[in-house]
Amino acid sequence: MGRKSAKGKEKKLKRKEENAKLAISQAVVDAANKLDDPMESLAPFKKFDRNGLNLTIACVKVGELDKDTLDWAFNLTKGNMQDLYEASSWGWKDRDKKEELTDDRAWYLVARELDGLPVAFVHMRFDMDFDDEVLYCYEIQLNKEVRRKGLGKFLMQIMSLIAHKTQMKKVMCTVFKNNTAANEFFKKVLKYEIDETDQGAVYPLEDFDYEILSKTIALPKKTTSCCAKKSTTTTNCTVNGAASQA
């Protein structure tokens, strides 16, 4: 009985430690979501002036976006991605995508021309992915005229910097296997790797339409945090209109 009691205490202690760790991680995510501007200390990255483009870039919560910008983001995503969705087991539904894009947890990086017209965006969220605090890329979409000019790569660089400053452990995304542009962009250009949570890695005998990719953020050794996934089977960082042209 003594051994059984000792094992029980060990399990209880381990569970308590795990819960405490999760609480700390969730606090980091919550603090990031309370920020007014995650790019506040990234002033040099609020402009993109190269390769014939002269753009401003802002990071805002979805509630700060006007209806015209949200409608543009949806239409751009639909035009770039509907065929890929319909070729998968997921299918495409306007309502589902609109709800995803306007979820209260959504943050946006929006690149605009000097007259205010939007030309590219990233939809991202600070979230918990299993036990890890992450910055999850839901969408990166670019208008046709601003592709192949380095803008997509620049926006993802901003994401990594924001993740670092907010103490996120990884930047993650989900890509369709048949989205050649996305795979080229994330794996070869940005050096993302298949995440340990990828369903194909967990269940190698099953066939999935997508892969979960991630890039680990090099965080400093334990210091006080500067600010404190979507489901891995439903989130898709869709880049047909951006990746290969970034």
C-alpha positions in Angstrom: 0.0 0.0 0.0 2.9 2.3 0.7 4.1 2.1 -2.9 0.7 2.6 -4.3 0.3 5.7 -2.2 3.7 7.1 -3.3 2.8 6.5 -6.9 -0.5 8.3 -6.4 1.3 11.3 -4.9 3.8 11.3 -7.8 1.0 11.3 -10.4 -0.9 14.0 -8.5 2.3 16.1 -8.3 3.0 15.6 -12.0 -0.5 16.6 -12.9 -0.3 19.7 -10.7 3.0 20.7 -12.4 1.5 20.2 -15.9 -1.5 22.3 -15.0 0.7 25.0 -13.6 2.8 25.0 -16.8 -0.4 25.2 -18.9 -1.6 28.1 -16.8 1.6 30.0 -17.4 1.5 29.4 -21.1 -2.1 30.5 -21.3 -1.3 33.7 -19.4 1.4 34.4 -22.1 -1.2 34.0 -24.8 -3.8 36.1 -23.0 -1.3 38.9 -22.5 -0.4 38.9 -26.2 -4.0 39.2 -27.1 -4.4 42.2 -24.9 -1.7 44.2 -26.7 -2.8 47.3 -28.5 -0.2 47.0 -31.2 2.1 44.0 -31.4 4.3 46.0 -33.9 4.8 48.9 -31.6 8.5 48.3 -31.2 8.9 47.2 -34.9 8.7 50.7 -36.5 11.1 49.8 -39.3 8.8 47.0 -40.4 5.8 49.2 -40.8 6.9 50.2 -44.3 7.8 48.1 -47.3 9.6 50.3 -49.9 11.3 48.1 -52.4 10.9 46.4 -55.8 8.6 49.1 -57.0 6.3 49.0 -54.0 5.7 51.7 -51.4 3.5 50.2 -48.7 2.5 50.7 -45.1 2.0 47.7 -42.8 -0.1 47.7 -39.7 -1.1 45.0 -37.1 -4.7 45.3 -35.9 -7.4 43.3 -34.3 -10.2 42.2 -36.5 -12.6 44.5 -34.8 -10.6 47.5 -36.0 -11.0 46.6 -39.7 -13.7 48.3 -41.7 -16.2 46.3 -43.7 -14.6 47.1 -47.0 -11.3 45.7 -45.9 -12.9 42.6 -44.5 -14.9 42.1 -47.7 -11.7 42.5 -49.8 -9.9 39.9 -47.6 -12.7 37.4 -48.0 -13.0 37.9 -51.8 -9.2 37.7 -52.2 -9.1 34.5 -50.2 -12.0 33.0 -52.1 -10.5 33.8 -55.5 -7.2 32.4 -54.6 -8.3 29.3 -52.6 -11.7 28.1 -53.5 -10.5 25.6 -56.1 -7.9 24.1 -53.7 -10.6 23.7 -50.9 -13.0 22.1 -53.3 -10.3 19.6 -54.5 -9.9 18.5 -50.8 -12.2 16.7 -48.4 -12.8 20.0 -46.7 -14.9 21.6 -49.4 -15.6 25.3 -49.6 -18.3 27.2 -47.8 -18.5 31.0 -47.9 -20.1 31.2 -44.5 -17.4 29.1 -42.8 -14.6 31.2 -44.3 -16.3 34.5 -43.4 -16.8 33.3 -39.8 -13.1 32.2 -39.6 -11.9 35.6 -41.0 -14.0 37.6 -38.5 -13.5 35.5 -35.4 -12.9 37.7 -32.4 -9.4 36.2 -31.8 -8.2 37.2 -35.3 -5.3 39.6 -35.7 -4.4 41.0 -39.1 -1.2 42.3 -40.7 -2.5 44.5 -43.5 -0.3 46.0 -46.2 -1.7 49.1 -47.9 -0.8 51.5 -50.7 -0.2 55.1 -49.7 -3.8 55.9 -50.7 -5.1 53.3 -48.2 -6.0 50.5 -50.6 -5.1 47.1 -49.1 -3.0 44.8 -51.3 -2.0 42.0 -48.9 -2.9 40.5 -45.5 -2.0 37.9 -43.0 -4.7 36.5 -40.7 -3.0 35.2 -37.5 -3.9 34.3 -33.9 -2.1 34.0 -30.6 -3.2 30.6 -29.4 -2.4 27.4 -27.5 -1.6 24.4 -29.7 -1.7 21.5 -27.3 0.8 22.5 -24.6 2.6 25.3 -26.5 1.9 29.0 -26.9 2.0 29.7 -30.6 1.3 32.3 -33.3 -0.8 30.6 -35.9 -0.9 31.8 -39.5 -4.4 31.2 -40.8 -4.0 33.1 -44.1 -1.5 34.9 -46.1 -2.9 36.4 -49.3 -1.5 38.9 -51.8 -3.1 40.8 -54.7 -1.7 39.6 -58.0 0.1 42.9 -58.8 2.3 42.8 -55.6 3.5 39.2 -55.9 7.1 38.1 -56.5 8.4 41.2 -54.9 9.4 39.9 -51.5 6.3 41.1 -49.7 5.1 37.7 -48.6 8.4 36.8 -47.1 8.5 40.2 -45.3 5.1 39.7 -43.8 6.1 36.3 -42.4 9.3 37.8 -41.0 7.1 40.3 -39.1 5.1 37.3 -37.8 8.3 35.7 -36.5 9.4 38.9 -34.8 6.0 39.4 -33.2 6.1 35.8 -32.0 9.6 36.4 -30.5 8.6 39.6 -28.7 5.4 38.0 -27.3 7.2 34.8 -26.1 5.4 32.4 -28.5 7.3 29.2 -28.9 6.4 28.6 -32.6 4.9 30.1 -35.7 2.6 27.5 -37.2 0.5 27.0 -40.3 -1.5 24.4 -42.1 -1.1 23.9 -45.9 -2.8 21.7 -48.4 -0.5 19.1 -49.9 -1.8 20.0 -53.4 -0.9 23.6 -52.8 2.5 23.6 -54.5 3.0 27.3 -54.0 2.4 27.1 -50.3 4.8 24.2 -49.8 7.5 25.8 -51.8 7.1 29.0 -49.9 7.1 27.6 -46.4 9.4 24.7 -46.7 12.1 25.9 -49.1 12.0 29.7 -48.7 11.1 30.1 -45.0 12.5 26.7 -43.9 9.4 25.5 -42.0 9.3 21.9 -41.1 6.5 19.4 -40.5 5.3 19.9 -36.9 5.2 17.1 -34.4 1.5 17.5 -34.2 1.0 16.9 -37.9 -1.7 14.2 -38.3 0.2 12.5 -41.1 3.2 12.1 -38.8 1.0 10.8 -35.9 -1.0 8.5 -38.2 1.4 7.5 -41.0 -1.0 4.9 -42.5 -3.8 7.4 -43.0 -4.0 9.9 -45.9 -4.6 13.6 -45.1 -5.1 16.5 -47.5 -2.9 18.8 -45.5 0.3 19.2 -43.4 0.9 21.1 -40.3 4.1 23.1 -40.5 6.0 25.1 -37.9 9.1 27.1 -37.2 10.6 27.2 -33.7 11.2 30.7 -32.3 14.5 31.1 -30.5 13.5 32.6 -27.2 15.9 34.0 -24.6 16.5 32.0 -21.5 13.8 32.4 -18.8 13.1 36.0 -18.2 9.9 37.8 -17.3 7.6 37.6 -20.3 7.3 40.9 -22.2 3.5 40.3 -22.2 2.5 38.0 -19.5 -5.0 27.0 -33.4 -7.2 26.9 -34.7 -7.9 23.2 -34.5 -5.0 21.4 -36.2 -7.5 19.6 -38.4 -9.4 22.7 -39.6 -7.0 25.5 -39.9 -5.4 26.2 -43.2 -2.8 28.8 -43.9 -3.8 29.3 -47.5 -1.2 30.9 -49.8 -2.1 30.1 -53.3 -2.3 33.8 -54.1 0.9 34.6 -52.2 3.5 31.9 -51.5 5.3 31.3 -54.7 5.0 34.9 -55.7 6.3 36.2 -52.3 
